[in-house]
Amino acid sequence: MTVTAEPFAHPAFLYRGAEEYLSGTLPFIVDGLNAGEPVAVAVPGPNLALIESALGDRASSVKFLDLTEVGRNPGRIIPGVLLAFANAHPGPVRLVGEPVWAGRSELEYPACAQHEALINVAFEGRDVAILCPYDLDGLDSAALTDAFRTHPVMWNAAGSRRSRAYAPDAVVAAYNLPLPEPKVARATFEFDLLTLSDARHFVAEHGVRCGLSPARVGDLTLAASELCANSVLHGRGQGTLHVWNEADYVVCEVGDRGRITDPLAGRRPAAVGQVGGRGLLLVNQIADLVRTHHGVDGTTIRAYLRL
């Protein structure tokens, strides 16, 4: 299988089992190495080991990343994995990325689907090829349907074809849903410019009470601080902060009356010397999951940190 002649290629590879997995990923990787292109593989650990073993001596020429670690939060993958690698290498590059794997939770999946759609925006016109494997046996029908909507070309063991369902913007919109109401009590703090410091203390105290380590209390406080500051700057000077425990997470949510118009907000690496504009990017780096909802009445951003 070959990459299309277009500057940016983003095929999905539908596979069953280890043999088919390697039949699609290895030629893609080896063709890139033979062409002298930098290659990175960012997939879940077991598949990472499978590819590394199959490449043998050539594995030393590939950058390997376990996406269950570096990409647990889908909002971190474009800036921290894909663009970080592409921007570090001039000329064409190839990546294998598997952000949707069996075991992703229902809570995580909407962010995964939006991530796959936004790859097409982030890399439009660039000489980059990103192959995304999809497990036909391990994923449900919704994930496979979305693969056709977020990838312009579909590959399988028999060959490749254009996706007639390709509609990435529609996927971003479809998962821009009001966030589910928590099933537990939540602590609430209304803030403005004069009470930002109080908001930080409010969140830190909750993190300590729920048993976060001192380092993670700092992360939670920093994430909340950045979200609250954004509300003051862009959300008409005020907002509402909620904090609660949910399953294995501490959750911090900030809502305001502002609107985010950039679909890649929080997913663009900061430019050298850039002042400001790093808040959402920093939250994506800190949190284990970030969910958002943009509506006519404003924006809600929810950050999850694992206990």
Secondary structure, DSSP 8 states (H G I E B T S, - for coil): ----SSSEE-EEEEE-HHHHHHHHHHHHHHHHHHTT--EEEEE-HHHHHHHHHHHGGGGGGEEEEEHHHHTSSGGGHIIIIIHHHHHTSSS-EEEEE----TT--TTTHHHHHHHHHHHHHHTTTSSEEEEEEEETTTS-HHHHHHHHHH-SEEEETTEEEE-TT--HHHHHHHT-------SS--EEEEEEGGGHHHHHHHHHHHHHHTT--HHHHHHHHHHHHHHHHHHHHHTTTEEEEEEEEETTEEEEEEEES-----TTTT-S---TT--S--HHHHHHHH-SEEEEEEETTEEEEEEEEE-
